[in-house]
Amino acid sequence: MSFIHEDFLLMTATARRLYHQFAEPEPILDFHCHLSPRDIAENRQFKNLFEIWLEGDHYKWRAMRTNGVAERYCTGGEEPFAKFQAWAATVPHTVRNPLFHWTHLELKRYFGINELLDEASAARIWNQANEQLATPELSTHGILKRFKVTLLCTTDDPVDDLCYHRAIASSGLQTRVLPAFRPDKALAINVPEKFKHWVEQLGAAANLEINNLPQFLEALKQRHDFFHANGCRISDHGIDQCYAEFCSENVASSIFDKVFIGQSVSPGEQGQFAAFMMIYFGQLDAEKGWTKQLHLGALRNNNTRLMRTLGPDTGFDSIGDLPQAKLLAAYLDRLDSENSLPKIILYNNNPVDNYVFGTMLGNFQDGSIPGKLQLGASWWFLDQKEGIEWQLNTLSALGLLSRFVGMVTDSRSFMSYPRHEYFRRVLCNLIGRDVENGEIPDDEMLLGPLIRNICYTNADRYLDLNGQPEKSATVVDNGVVISK
């Protein structure tokens, strides 16, 4: 039997039945990823396994460096096959790291390769995979069709003209590809010159001259409107923690003026400005019925020397041991008090904070829609078997697992779609174990919809990518009004 077989990770008969009957057939809705819209618009055909698999994968780079592989084989100038050989030599050393599972699951699902990847098999696998990559079935369009991806949301800067999204929309591709609004650079006033350059780009995109805060806010609103007109219904923020040093528009305006003329600001001023802007973005999202994603808890770019040499997103980030509870509570409470709390998905990168996030969600559920505030899928360092189980157990203990919107790839690679399968297998294994332990009824009428909804349907309903928010139906049960 090959390592990746039909019952991989499914340890009980019940888990196997739940997965194959209810989870496996579901399509994929990947509402947060970092795929290139250009690659999709141009139906990119990858030349080799390096391009599709290793080109920008900092997970693999971290493992290779740890295995003693020189940087030239990670982000450097070595030729593609040499880089692939270096990765292949590393793979046997990743046993019990999720990379070992992902690597062989991806080789199996994309190329039908059952062989373990190592130095001895590298050339053989390289040639076999490259031959298949030349076929239409493994172009970007072919991949999306193969994995039944009905919709995906990319991650896009407000200054983006979304030309590739419009090209995709008119291409006839069955998968819908929508933008997500990621305005992180609007908070980056700690580097005045870079911030001012981005403000100039924003002004050009909005066809507005920006010299003050009101003009800055108007330009962002115009871009928010533009994204909405192009199908966007979701925003995203990659911040270490929430900001809660709230200030008036006058104070924020004076800070903007200071930065705009090239002066540096204090950490306190940066916090005030960021808090003001995050409230503004919450208001914009709430007005349009969007979903806001908050990616919290990462400590980025820890290696100063290599950050300067290689730049961000190259594998020098970690879990951040940051205070979250009070700041998150203050941010959500401020939006709620202004009736501007949008649907929110909170992604946590530190398992220590799982219960903090899990309990925080319940403070702001308002009965307007099921699961208005979500504990997002395990993210970054936690999107592996143990981390997924931690997230599912937290949500089950403190909220409603049945309303969970499920998995996302959060990936830059078109080879990552088996991450959804991996998640579904872990989910079904967890539920199946509980059934066989007598903790959950063995009732397909109960468990079938639970599994299917988490895998696909909940996200489809919650995200409302056609523009109409999901409404709660008012139901009276034994004299008690509930939402269904």
C-alpha positions in Angstrom: 0.0 0.0 0.0 1.3 3.5 -0.9 1.9 6.0 1.9 -1.0 8.2 0.6 -3.9 5.8 0.3 -7.6 6.3 0.3 -7.9 6.1 4.1 -4.9 8.3 4.9 -5.3 9.9 8.4 -8.7 8.2 8.9 -8.1 6.0 11.9 -11.6 4.5 12.5 -14.3 3.0 10.4 -16.6 5.9 11.2 -14.0 8.5 10.2 -13.6 6.7 6.9 -17.3 6.5 6.3 -17.8 10.2 7.1 -15.0 11.4 4.9 -15.8 9.3 1.8 -19.5 9.9 2.0 -19.8 13.5 3.1 -16.5 15.4 2.9 -14.7 14.0 -0.2 -17.4 14.9 -2.8 -17.6 18.6 -1.7 -16.2 21.2 -4.0 -13.7 23.9 -2.8 -14.4 27.5 -1.9 -11.0 29.0 -1.2 -11.8 32.4 0.1 -8.3 33.4 1.2 -5.2 32.8 -0.8 -2.3 34.6 -2.3 -2.5 33.2 -5.8 -1.5 35.4 -8.7 -4.5 36.8 -10.7 -2.1 37.2 -13.6 -1.2 33.5 -13.6 -4.9 32.7 -13.7 -5.8 35.3 -16.3 -3.0 34.0 -18.6 -3.8 30.4 -17.8 -0.1 29.9 -16.9 1.5 26.6 -18.0 4.3 25.9 -15.5 7.5 24.8 -17.2 8.7 22.5 -14.4 8.1 21.3 -10.9 10.3 24.1 -9.5 8.0 26.8 -10.9 4.8 25.4 -9.6 6.1 24.0 -6.3 9.2 25.8 -5.0 9.3 29.2 -6.6 7.9 31.1 -3.6 7.5 28.6 -0.9 9.0 29.8 2.3 7.8 26.8 4.2 10.2 24.7 2.2 13.0 27.2 2.4 12.9 27.2 6.2 13.2 23.4 6.2 16.0 23.4 3.7 18.0 26.0 5.6 17.5 23.9 8.8 18.8 20.9 6.9 22.0 22.8 6.0 21.1 23.8 2.5 22.8 27.0 1.2 20.7 30.0 0.4 21.5 29.8 -3.3 19.4 26.7 -3.5 16.4 28.4 -1.7 16.0 32.0 -3.0 19.3 32.3 -4.9 20.5 31.8 -8.4 21.0 28.0 -8.7 19.2 26.5 -11.7 15.7 25.0 -11.1 16.7 21.3 -11.1 19.5 21.8 -8.6 17.0 23.6 -6.3 14.6 20.7 -6.7 17.3 18.2 -5.9 18.2 20.1 -2.7 14.5 20.0 -1.7 14.3 16.3 -2.5 17.3 15.6 -0.3 15.6 17.5 2.5 12.2 15.7 2.3 13.2 12.5 4.2 14.3 14.8 7.1 10.8 16.3 7.3 9.2 13.2 8.8 6.6 14.4 11.4 6.7 17.9 9.9 3.5 18.6 7.9 5.7 19.2 4.9 6.2 15.4 4.6 2.5 14.8 4.5 1.8 17.8 2.1 4.6 16.8 -0.2 3.5 13.3 -0.9 -0.2 14.2 -0.9 0.5 16.8 -3.6 2.6 14.5 -5.7 -0.2 11.9 -5.5 -3.0 14.2 -6.3 -1.4 16.3 -9.1 0.7 13.6 -10.8 -0.4 10.2 -9.5 3.1 9.7 -8.1 3.2 7.2 -5.2 6.9 7.1 -4.8 8.6 8.8 -1.8 10.6 11.8 -2.7 14.3 11.7 -1.9 17.7 12.1 -3.6 17.4 8.7 -5.4 13.9 9.4 -6.8 14.4 13.1 -7.5 15.3 12.9 -11.2 12.6 10.3 -11.9 9.9 12.4 -10.2 11.1 15.6 -11.8 10.8 14.1 -15.3 7.4 12.4 -14.7 5.9 15.6 -13.2 7.3 17.9 -15.8 5.8 15.8 -18.6 2.4 16.2 -17.1 2.8 19.9 -16.4 3.0 20.4 -20.1 -0.6 19.3 -20.5 -3.7 21.5 -20.4 -5.0 19.5 -17.4 -2.2 21.1 -15.2 -2.4 24.7 -16.4 -3.9 27.1 -13.8 -7.3 26.7 -15.3 -6.9 22.9 -15.5 -5.9 22.7 -11.8 -8.9 24.8 -10.7 -11.2 22.4 -12.6 -9.5 19.3 -11.4 -9.9 20.3 -7.7 -13.5 21.5 -8.2 -12.7 25.0 -7.0 -15.9 26.9 -7.4 -14.5 30.2 -6.2 -11.3 31.7 -4.8 -10.4 35.1 -3.4 -7.0 36.6 -4.0 -5.3 39.2 -1.8 -5.0 42.6 -3.4 -3.7 46.0 -2.7 -6.2 48.9 -2.9 -4.1 50.5 -5.7 -4.4 47.4 -7.9 -6.4 48.1 -11.1 -7.9 44.6 -11.0 -7.3 44.2 -14.8 -6.5 40.5 -14.4 -9.7 39.9 -12.4 -11.7 41.5 -15.2 -9.9 39.4 -17.8 -10.7 36.3 -15.8 -14.4 37.3 -15.4 -14.7 37.5 -19.2 -12.6 34.4 -20.0 -15.3 31.8 -19.5 -13.4 30.2 -16.6 -16.0 28.3 -14.5 -14.1 29.1 -11.2 -15.1 32.6 -10.0 -12.0 34.6 -9.0 -12.7 37.6 -6.9 -10.4 40.2 -5.2 -10.0 40.8 -1.5 -9.2 44.3 -0.2 -5.9 44.3 1.8 -5.0 47.9 2.9 -2.1 47.1 5.2 0.1 49.8 3.6 -2.4 52.4 4.7 -1.2 51.8 8.3 2.5 51.9 7.5 3.3 55.5 8.6 6.4 54.4 10.5 8.3 54.6 7.2 7.3 58.1 5.9 8.9 57.9 2.4 7.4 54.5 1.6 4.1 55.6 2.9 4.1 58.8 0.9 5.0 56.9 -2.3 2.1 54.5 -1.7 -0.3 57.4 -1.1 0.8 58.8 -4.5 -0.1 55.5 -6.0 -3.4 55.5 -4.2 -4.2 59.0 -5.5 -3.4 58.0 -9.0 -5.6 54.9 -8.8 -8.5 57.0 -7.4 -7.8 59.9 -9.7 -7.6 62.2 -6.7 -4.9 64.5 -5.4 -4.1 63.5 -1.8 -2.7 66.2 0.5 -4.6 65.6 3.7 -6.4 63.0 5.7 -10.0 63.7 4.3 -8.6 63.2 0.8 -6.8 60.1 1.9 -10.0 58.6 3.3 -12.0 59.6 0.2 -9.5 57.9 -2.0 -9.7 54.7 0.1 -13.4 54.8 -0.1 -13.4 55.2 -3.8 -11.1 52.1 -4.1 -13.3 50.2 -1.7 -16.2 51.1 -4.0 -14.2 50.0 -7.1 -13.4 46.7 -5.5 -17.0 46.2 -4.6 -18.0 46.9 -8.2 -15.6 44.2 -9.3 -17.1 41.5 -7.0 -15.1 42.0 -3.9 -17.0 41.1 -0.7 -14.1 40.5 1.7 -11.2 42.4 3.2 -8.1 41.3 5.0 -5.6 42.8 7.5 -2.3 41.2 8.4 -1.5 42.9 11.7 0.3 41.7 14.8 -2.5 42.7 17.1 -5.5 45.0 17.1 -5.1 48.7 17.7 -7.1 50.4 20.4 -5.5 53.8 21.0 -8.5 55.5 19.6 -8.2 59.2 18.6 -10.3 61.9 17.0 -10.1 62.6 13.3 -8.4 65.9 14.1 -5.6 64.0 15.9 -5.3 61.5 13.1 -5.2 64.3 10.6 -2.3 66.0 12.4 -0.4 62.7 12.4 -1.1 62.3 8.7 0.2 65.8 8.0 3.3 65.1 9.9 4.0 61.9 8.0 3.1 63.5 4.7 5.9 66.1 5.0 8.4 63.4 5.7 8.7 63.6 9.5 8.9 60.5 11.7 6.2 59.6 14.2 6.4 58.0 17.6 5.1 54.5 18.3 2.2 56.0 20.2 1.2 58.2 17.2 1.5 55.2 14.9 -0.8 53.3 17.1 -3.3 56.1 17.2 -3.4 56.5 13.5 -3.7 52.7 12.9 -6.6 52.5 15.4 -8.4 55.4 13.6 -7.9 53.7 10.2 -9.0 50.3 11.4 -12.2 51.7 12.6 -12.7 53.5 9.3 -12.1 50.2 7.4 -14.6 48.4 9.7 -17.2 51.1 8.9 -16.6 50.7 5.1 -16.9 46.9 5.4 -20.1 47.1 7.5 -21.8 49.5 5.1 -21.4 47.1 2.2 -22.0 43.8 4.1 -18.4 42.6 3.6 -16.6 40.1 5.7 -13.4 41.4 7.4 -10.5 39.0 8.0 -8.0 39.7 10.8 -4.8 37.7 10.7 -3.3 38.2 14.1 -0.4 36.9 16.1 2.6 36.7 13.7 6.0 38.2 14.5 7.4 39.1 11.1 10.9 39.7 9.6 12.9 38.7 12.7 16.2 38.3 10.9 17.3 41.9 10.1 20.3 40.9 8.0 18.3 38.5 5.7 15.3 40.8 5.6 17.6 43.5 4.1 19.0 41.0 1.7 16.0 38.9 0.7 13.0 41.0 1.7 9.7 40.0 3.3 7.9 36.7 2.9 11.1 34.7 2.6 10.8 32.5 5.8 12.0 34.6 8.7 8.7 35.0 10.6 7.5 33.3 13.8 4.6 33.0 16.2 4.3 36.3 18.2 3.9 36.2 22.0 1.8 39.4 21.9 -1.0 40.6 24.2 -4.3 40.1 22.3 -7.3 40.1 24.6 -7.8 43.7 25.7 -6.9 45.2 22.4 -9.2 42.8 20.4 -12.0 43.4 22.9 -11.6 47.2 22.6 -11.6 47.1 18.8 -14.6 44.9 18.5 -16.5 46.9 21.1 -15.8 50.2 19.5 -17.2 48.9 16.1 -20.1 47.3 17.9 -21.0 50.5 19.8 -21.1 52.4 16.5 -23.3 49.7 14.8 -20.4 49.2 12.4 -19.3 45.7 13.3 -19.0 43.7 10.1 -18.8 39.9 9.8 -15.3 39.1 11.1 -13.1 36.0 10.7 -10.3 36.0 13.3 -7.2 33.9 12.4 -5.0 33.2 15.4 -1.3 32.3 14.9 -0.5 31.5 18.6 -2.1 28.4 20.1 -1.8 30.1 23.6 -4.5 32.5 22.4 -7.0 30.0 21.0 -9.3 30.2 24.0 -8.9 34.0 24.2 -10.2 34.3 20.7 -12.8 31.5 21.1 -14.3 33.3 24.1 -14.0 36.8 22.6 -16.2 35.8 19.7 -19.2 35.1 21.9 -19.2 38.6 23.3 -20.2 40.1 20.0 -22.5 37.6 18.3 -25.7 39.5 17.8 -28.1 37.0 16.3 -28.2 38.8 13.0 -26.6 35.9 11.1 -25.3 32.5 12.2 -21.7 32.7 13.3 -21.2 36.4 12.5 -17.8 36.3 14.2 -15.8 33.3 13.3 -12.7 31.6 14.7 -10.8 31.2 11.4 -9.1 28.1 10.2 -5.7 27.2 11.6 -3.2 29.7 10.1 0.4 29.6 9.1 2.4 27.7 11.7 -0.8 26.0 12.9 -2.2 24.7 9.6 -1.1 21.2 10.4 -2.8 18.2 12.0 -2.2 19.1 15.6 -3.0 22.8 15.0 -6.1 22.0 13.1 -7.3 19.7 15.9 -6.6 22.5 18.5 -8.7 25.0 16.5 -11.5 22.5 16.0 -11.5 21.6 19.7 -11.5 25.2 20.8 -14.4 26.1 18.5 -16.3 23.1 19.6 -15.8 23.8 23.3 -16.6 27.5 23.1 -18.8 28.1 20.1 -20.7 26.3 17.4 -18.6 24.0 15.3 -21.6 23.5 13.0 -21.4 27.1 11.9 -17.6 27.0 11.1 -16.8 28.4 7.6 -13.9 25.9 7.1 -10.5 25.8 5.5 -8.5 28.1 3.3 -5.2 27.5 1.6 -3.6 30.9 2.4 -1.1 29.9 -0.2 0.9 31.4 -3.1 1.2 27.9 -4.7 -1.2 26.2 -7.2 0.0 23.0 -5.7 -1.8 23.7 -2.3 -5.3 22.5 -3.0 -4.8 19.2 -1.2 -4.7 21.3 2.0 -8.5 21.2 1.8 -8.4 17.4 1.6 -5.9 17.3 4.5 -8.2 19.5 6.6 -11.3 17.4 5.8 -9.5 14.2 6.7 -8.4 15.6 10.1 -12.0 16.9 10.7 -13.6 13.5 9.9 -11.0 11.6 11.9 -11.8 13.8 14.9 -15.6 13.4 14.6 -15.3 9.7 13.9 -13.2 9.2 17.0 -15.8 10.9 19.1 -18.5 8.8 17.6 -16.7 5.6 18.3 -15.9 6.8 21.9 -19.7 7.3 22.4 -19.4 11.1 22.8 -21.4 11.9 19.6 -24.4 10.0 18.2 -23.7 7.8 15.2 -26.4 9.6 13.3 -25.9 10.4 9.6 -28.8 12.9 9.6 -26.8 14.9 12.3 -23.3 14.4 11.1 -23.7 14.4 7.3 -24.9 18.0 7.1 -22.3 19.0 9.8 -19.4 17.7 7.6 -20.8 19.0 4.3 -21.5 22.5 5.8 -18.0 22.9 7.3 -16.4 21.7 4.1 -18.3 24.1 1.8 -21.8 25.2 2.4 -21.2 27.4 5.5 -18.6 29.5 3.7 -20.8 29.9 0.6 -23.7 31.2 2.7 -21.7 33.3 5.1 -19.5 35.1 2.6 -22.5 36.2 0.5 -20.4 36.7 -2.6 -23.4 37.7 -4.6 -24.0 40.7 -2.4 -27.0 39.8 -0.2 -26.2 39.0 3.5 -27.5 35.8 4.9 -30.6 36.5 7.0 -31.7 34.7 10.1 -35.1 33.1 9.9 -37.1 33.8 13.0 -38.4 30.5 14.5 -40.4 30.0 17.6 -39.5 26.8 19.5 -41.5 26.1 22.7 -42.3 29.7 23.0 -38.7 30.8 22.7 -37.7 33.0 19.7 -34.5 31.6 18.1 -32.5 32.2 14.9 -32.1 29.3 12.5 
